[in-house]
Amino acid sequence: MLALTRKKNQAIVIDGNIEITVLEIKGDKVKLGISAPCDKTIYRKEVYVQMSKVNQEAVQKSTIDLQELNNILGI
């Protein structure tokens, strides 16, 4: 992990096309602005982890036996 110190209105650039700027610092909270191409999705980590968990659970629940599928399709 790269650890950087930035002040308000300072930024970092990732891969030449993603810019993260410190917008505001209040106490122990930092507000960040992120500029990235439209094809990049950006999530807060806790949201991303929850989405991954829900998707994994859906995959596990969607497992269907081939014989059961044949019965449903009448094959």
DSSP file (Angstrom, degrees, kcal/mol; ACC not computed):
  #  RESIDUE AA STRUCTURE BP1 BP2  ACC     N-H-->O    O-->H-N    N-H-->O    O-->H-N    TCO  KAPPA ALPHA  PHI   PSI    X-CA   Y-CA   Z-CA
    1    1 A M              0   0    0      0, 0.0     2,-0.6     0, 0.0     0, 0.0   0.000 360.0 360.0 360.0 135.9    0.0    0.0    0.0
    2    2 A L        -     0   0    0      2,-0.0     2,-0.5     0, 0.0     0, 0.0  -0.856 360.0-158.4 -94.0 124.2    1.2    3.5   -0.9
    3    3 A A        +     0   0    0     -2,-0.6     2,-0.3     2,-0.0     0, 0.0  -0.919  14.8 179.9-107.4 125.9    0.5    6.0    1.9
    4    4 A L        -     0   0    0     -2,-0.5     2,-0.5     2,-0.0     8,-0.0  -0.903  23.8-137.8-124.6 151.2    0.5    9.7    0.9
    5    5 A T        +     0   0    0     -2,-0.3     2,-0.3     2,-0.0    -2,-0.0  -0.943  29.4 173.9-106.4 128.5   -0.1   12.9    2.8
    6    6 A R        -     0   0    0     -2,-0.5     2,-0.2     4,-0.1     3,-0.1  -0.959  18.6-146.1-132.6 150.8   -2.3   15.5    1.0
    7    7 A K    >   -     0   0    0     -2,-0.3     3,-2.3     1,-0.2    15,-0.4  -0.623  49.3 -60.8-106.0 170.7   -3.7   18.8    2.0
    8    8 A K  T 3  S+     0   0    0      1,-0.3    15,-0.2    -2,-0.2    -1,-0.2  -0.247 125.3  14.5 -53.1 136.6   -7.1   20.4    1.0
    9    9 A N  T 3  S+     0   0    0     13,-3.3    -1,-0.3     1,-0.3     2,-0.2   0.438  99.2 120.3  72.8   4.3   -7.3   20.8   -2.8
   10   10 A Q    <   -     0   0    0     -3,-2.3    12,-2.7    12,-0.2    -1,-0.3  -0.666  43.9-166.6 -93.2 156.8   -4.3   18.6   -3.4
   11   11 A A  E     -A   21   0A   0     -2,-0.2     2,-0.3    10,-0.2    10,-0.2  -0.851  19.2-143.1-137.4 167.4   -4.8   15.5   -5.6
   12   12 A I  E     -A   20   0A   0      8,-2.2     8,-2.5    -2,-0.3     2,-0.4  -0.937  17.4-142.0-126.4 156.3   -3.3   12.2   -6.7
   13   13 A V  E     -A   19   0A   0     -2,-0.3     2,-0.5     6,-0.2     6,-0.2  -0.974  10.0-161.2-122.0 133.5   -3.5   10.7  -10.2
   14   14 A I  E >> S-A   18   0A   0      4,-3.3     4,-1.6    -2,-0.4     3,-1.4  -0.961  72.8 -15.7-116.9 127.0   -3.9    6.9  -10.8
   15   15 A D  T 34 S-     0   0    0     -2,-0.5    -1,-0.1     1,-0.3     4,-0.1   0.715 112.2 -76.9  56.4  24.1   -3.1    5.3  -14.1
   16   16 A G  T 34 S+     0   0    0      2,-0.2    -1,-0.3     1,-0.1     3,-0.1   0.313 129.6  56.6  77.4 -10.2   -3.1    8.7  -15.8
   17   17 A N  T <4 S+     0   0    0     -3,-1.4     2,-0.5     1,-0.1    -2,-0.2   0.352  85.1  76.6-138.5   7.8   -6.9    9.1  -16.0
   18   18 A I  E  <  -A   14   0A   0     -4,-1.6    -4,-3.3    18,-0.2     2,-0.5  -0.984  56.8-172.2-121.5 122.3   -8.2    8.8  -12.4
   19   19 A E  E     -AB  13  35A   0     16,-2.8    16,-3.0    -2,-0.5     2,-0.5  -0.956   7.7-167.3-119.0 129.6   -7.8   11.8  -10.1
   20   20 A I  E     -AB  12  34A   0     -8,-2.5    -8,-2.2    -2,-0.5     2,-0.4  -0.970  12.1-171.8-116.5 121.0   -8.6   11.8   -6.4
   21   21 A T  E     -AB  11  33A   0     12,-2.9    12,-2.8    -2,-0.5     2,-0.7  -0.911  26.5-126.2-117.3 137.9   -8.8   15.3   -4.8
   22   22 A V  E     + B   0  32A   0    -12,-2.7   -13,-3.3    -2,-0.4    10,-0.2  -0.742  32.8 174.1 -79.2 114.1   -9.1   16.2   -1.1
   23   23 A L  E     -     0   0A   0      8,-2.9     2,-0.3    -2,-0.7     9,-0.2   0.831  59.1  -2.1 -91.0 -37.2  -12.1   18.5   -1.1
   24   24 A E  E     - B   0  31A   0      7,-1.4     7,-3.0   -16,-0.1     2,-0.4  -0.995  49.9-157.3-158.2 145.7  -12.6   19.1    2.6
   25   25 A I  E     + B   0  30A   0     -2,-0.3     2,-0.4     5,-0.2     5,-0.2  -0.982  17.8 168.9-129.6 119.8  -11.2   18.0    6.0
   26   26 A K  E >   - B   0  29A   0      3,-2.5     3,-2.3    -2,-0.4     2,-0.2  -0.933  62.8 -58.1-132.5 108.6  -13.4   18.3    9.1
   27   27 A G  T 3  S-     0   0    0     -2,-0.4    -1,-0.0     1,-0.3     0, 0.0  -0.393 121.9 -13.2  60.0-121.9  -12.1   16.7   12.3
   28   28 A D  T 3  S+     0   0    0     -2,-0.2     2,-0.4    -3,-0.1    -1,-0.3   0.249 120.3  91.7 -96.9  13.2  -11.6   13.0   11.6
   29   29 A K  E <   -B   26   0A   0     -3,-2.3    -3,-2.5     2,-0.0     2,-0.4  -0.890  53.3-166.7-112.1 140.1  -13.5   13.1    8.2
   30   30 A V  E     -B   25   0A   0     -2,-0.4     2,-0.6    -5,-0.2    -5,-0.2  -0.991  10.7-148.9-123.4 127.9  -12.0   13.7    4.8
   31   31 A K  E     -B   24   0A   0     -7,-3.0    -8,-2.9    -2,-0.4    -7,-1.4  -0.871  19.4-165.6 -97.9 124.4  -14.2   14.4    1.8
   32   32 A L  E     -B   22   0A   0     -2,-0.6     2,-0.4   -10,-0.2   -10,-0.2  -0.840  12.3-151.9-111.0 145.9  -12.7   13.2   -1.5
   33   33 A G  E     -B   21   0A   0    -12,-2.8   -12,-2.9    -2,-0.3     2,-0.5  -0.959  13.2-160.8-112.5 136.1  -13.6   14.0   -5.1
   34   34 A I  E     -B   20   0A   0     -2,-0.4     2,-0.5   -14,-0.2   -14,-0.2  -0.971   8.2-170.7-123.7 123.0  -13.0   11.3   -7.7
   35   35 A S  E     +B   19   0A   0    -16,-3.0   -16,-2.8    -2,-0.5    -2,-0.0  -0.959  25.8 149.6-110.4 121.9  -12.7   12.0  -11.4
   36   36 A A        -     0   0    0     -2,-0.5   -18,-0.2   -18,-0.2     6,-0.1  -0.971  50.6 -82.3-147.6 158.2  -12.6    8.9  -13.5
   37   37 A P    >   -     0   0    0      0, 0.0     3,-1.9     0, 0.0   -20,-0.0  -0.240  45.2-111.8 -59.2 153.5  -13.7    7.7  -17.0
   38   38 A C  T 3  S+     0   0    0      1,-0.3    -2,-0.0     3,-0.0     0, 0.0   0.737 114.3  64.4 -61.6 -24.1  -17.3    6.6  -17.3
   39   39 A D  T 3  S+     0   0    0      2,-0.1     2,-0.5     0, 0.0    -1,-0.3   0.476  86.9  87.0 -82.0   0.7  -16.3    3.0  -17.8
   40   40 A K    <   -     0   0    0     -3,-1.9     2,-0.4     2,-0.0    -4,-0.1  -0.865  69.4-148.1 -99.7 129.7  -14.9    2.8  -14.3
   41   41 A T        -     0   0    0     -2,-0.5     2,-0.5     2,-0.0    -2,-0.1  -0.793  10.6-162.0 -96.8 141.8  -17.2    2.0  -11.5
   42   42 A I        +     0   0    0     -2,-0.4     2,-0.3    -6,-0.1    -8,-0.0  -0.986  14.5 167.7-128.1 124.8  -16.6    3.5   -8.1
   43   43 A Y        -     0   0    0     -2,-0.5     2,-0.2     4,-0.0    -2,-0.0  -0.953  41.3-107.1-131.0 150.9  -18.0    2.1   -4.8
   44   44 A R    >>  -     0   0    0     -2,-0.3     4,-2.4     1,-0.1     3,-0.5  -0.555  42.1-116.0 -66.6 146.0  -17.4    2.7   -1.1
   45   45 A K  H 3> S+     0   0    0      1,-0.2     4,-2.8     2,-0.2     5,-0.2   0.887 113.3  53.6 -58.4 -42.2  -15.6   -0.4    0.1
   46   46 A E  H 3> S+     0   0    0      1,-0.2     4,-1.7     2,-0.2    -1,-0.2   0.850 110.9  47.6 -64.2 -32.3  -18.4   -1.4    2.5
   47   47 A V  H <> S+     0   0    0     -3,-0.5     4,-2.6     2,-0.2    -1,-0.2   0.913 112.0  49.6 -70.7 -43.9  -20.9   -1.3   -0.4
   48   48 A Y  H  X S+     0   0    0     -4,-2.4     4,-2.4     2,-0.2    -2,-0.2   0.911 110.7  49.5 -61.5 -43.6  -18.7   -3.3   -2.7
   49   49 A V  H  X S+     0   0    0     -4,-2.8     4,-2.1     2,-0.2    -1,-0.2   0.916 112.2  48.3 -63.0 -43.2  -18.1   -6.0    0.0
   50   50 A Q  H  X S+     0   0    0     -4,-1.7     4,-2.5    -5,-0.2    -2,-0.2   0.909 111.3  49.9 -64.8 -42.1  -21.9   -6.2    0.6
   51   51 A M  H  X S+     0   0    0     -4,-2.6     4,-2.6     1,-0.2    -2,-0.2   0.915 110.6  50.1 -62.1 -42.7  -22.6   -6.4   -3.2
   52   52 A S  H  X S+     0   0    0     -4,-2.4     4,-2.4     2,-0.2    -1,-0.2   0.904 110.9  49.7 -61.9 -41.6  -20.0   -9.2   -3.6
   53   53 A K  H  X S+     0   0    0     -4,-2.1     4,-2.3     2,-0.2    -2,-0.2   0.928 111.9  47.1 -63.5 -46.4  -21.5  -11.1   -0.7
   54   54 A V  H  X S+     0   0    0     -4,-2.5     4,-2.1     1,-0.2    -2,-0.2   0.906 112.9  49.5 -63.3 -42.1  -25.1  -10.9   -2.1
   55   55 A N  H  X S+     0   0    0     -4,-2.6     4,-2.1     2,-0.2    -1,-0.2   0.905 110.5  50.1 -63.8 -41.5  -23.9  -11.9   -5.5
   56   56 A Q  H  X S+     0   0    0     -4,-2.4     4,-2.1     1,-0.2    -2,-0.2   0.909 110.7  49.6 -64.1 -41.8  -22.0  -14.9   -4.1
   57   57 A E  H  X S+     0   0    0     -4,-2.3     4,-2.1     1,-0.2    -1,-0.2   0.886 109.4  52.3 -63.3 -38.8  -25.1  -16.0   -2.2
   58   58 A A  H  X S+     0   0    0     -4,-2.1     4,-1.4     2,-0.2    -1,-0.2   0.888 108.4  50.5 -65.3 -39.0  -27.2  -15.7   -5.3
   59   59 A V  H  < S+     0   0    0     -4,-2.1     4,-0.3     1,-0.2    -1,-0.2   0.916 110.9  48.9 -64.8 -42.6  -24.8  -17.9   -7.3
   60   60 A Q  H >< S+     0   0    0     -4,-2.1     3,-0.7     1,-0.2    -2,-0.2   0.868 113.1  46.9 -66.1 -36.3  -24.9  -20.5   -4.6
   61   61 A K  H 3< S+     0   0    0     -4,-2.1    -1,-0.2     1,-0.2    -2,-0.2   0.739 104.5  62.2 -76.0 -23.2  -28.7  -20.5   -4.4
   62   62 A S  T 3< S+     0   0    0     -4,-1.4     2,-0.2    -5,-0.2    -1,-0.2   0.442  71.0 122.2 -86.8   1.5  -29.1  -20.7   -8.2
   63   63 A T    <   -     0   0    0     -3,-0.7     2,-0.4    -4,-0.3    -3,-0.0  -0.473  42.3-173.5 -66.0 127.8  -27.4  -24.1   -8.5
   64   64 A I        -     0   0    0     -2,-0.2     2,-0.2     4,-0.0    -2,-0.1  -0.973  26.2-115.4-128.2 140.6  -29.8  -26.4  -10.2
   65   65 A D     >  -     0   0    0     -2,-0.4     4,-2.2     1,-0.1     5,-0.2  -0.499  20.8-132.6 -71.3 137.9  -29.5  -30.1  -10.8
   66   66 A L  H  > S+     0   0    0      1,-0.2     4,-2.5     2,-0.2     5,-0.2   0.875 108.2  53.0 -61.9 -37.0  -29.3  -31.1  -14.5
   67   67 A Q  H  > S+     0   0    0      2,-0.2     4,-2.3     1,-0.2    -1,-0.2   0.912 108.5  50.0 -63.7 -40.8  -31.9  -33.8  -14.0
   68   68 A E  H  > S+     0   0    0      2,-0.2     4,-2.2     1,-0.2    -2,-0.2   0.904 110.4  50.2 -63.0 -40.8  -34.2  -31.3  -12.4
   69   69 A L  H  X S+     0   0    0     -4,-2.2     4,-2.5     2,-0.2    -2,-0.2   0.910 109.1  51.3 -63.7 -42.6  -33.8  -28.9  -15.3
   70   70 A N  H  X>S+     0   0    0     -4,-2.5     5,-2.8     1,-0.2     4,-1.0   0.899 109.8  50.5 -60.9 -40.2  -34.6  -31.8  -17.7
   71   71 A N  H  <5S+     0   0    0     -4,-2.3     3,-0.3     3,-0.2    -2,-0.2   0.906 110.3  49.1 -63.6 -41.4  -37.7  -32.5  -15.8
   72   72 A I  H  <5S+     0   0    0     -4,-2.2    -2,-0.2     1,-0.2    -1,-0.2   0.912 115.1  43.9 -63.5 -42.2  -38.8  -28.9  -15.9
   73   73 A L  H  <5S-     0   0    0     -4,-2.5    -1,-0.2    -5,-0.1    -2,-0.2   0.574 112.0-120.6 -80.5  -9.7  -38.1  -28.7  -19.6
   74   74 A G  T  <5       0   0    0     -4,-1.0    -3,-0.2    -3,-0.3    -4,-0.1   0.816 360.0 360.0  75.1  31.0  -39.9  -32.0  -20.2
   75   75 A I      <       0   0    0     -5,-2.8    -4,-0.2    -6,-0.2    -5,-0.1   0.418 360.0 360.0 -96.0 360.0  -36.8  -33.7  -21.7
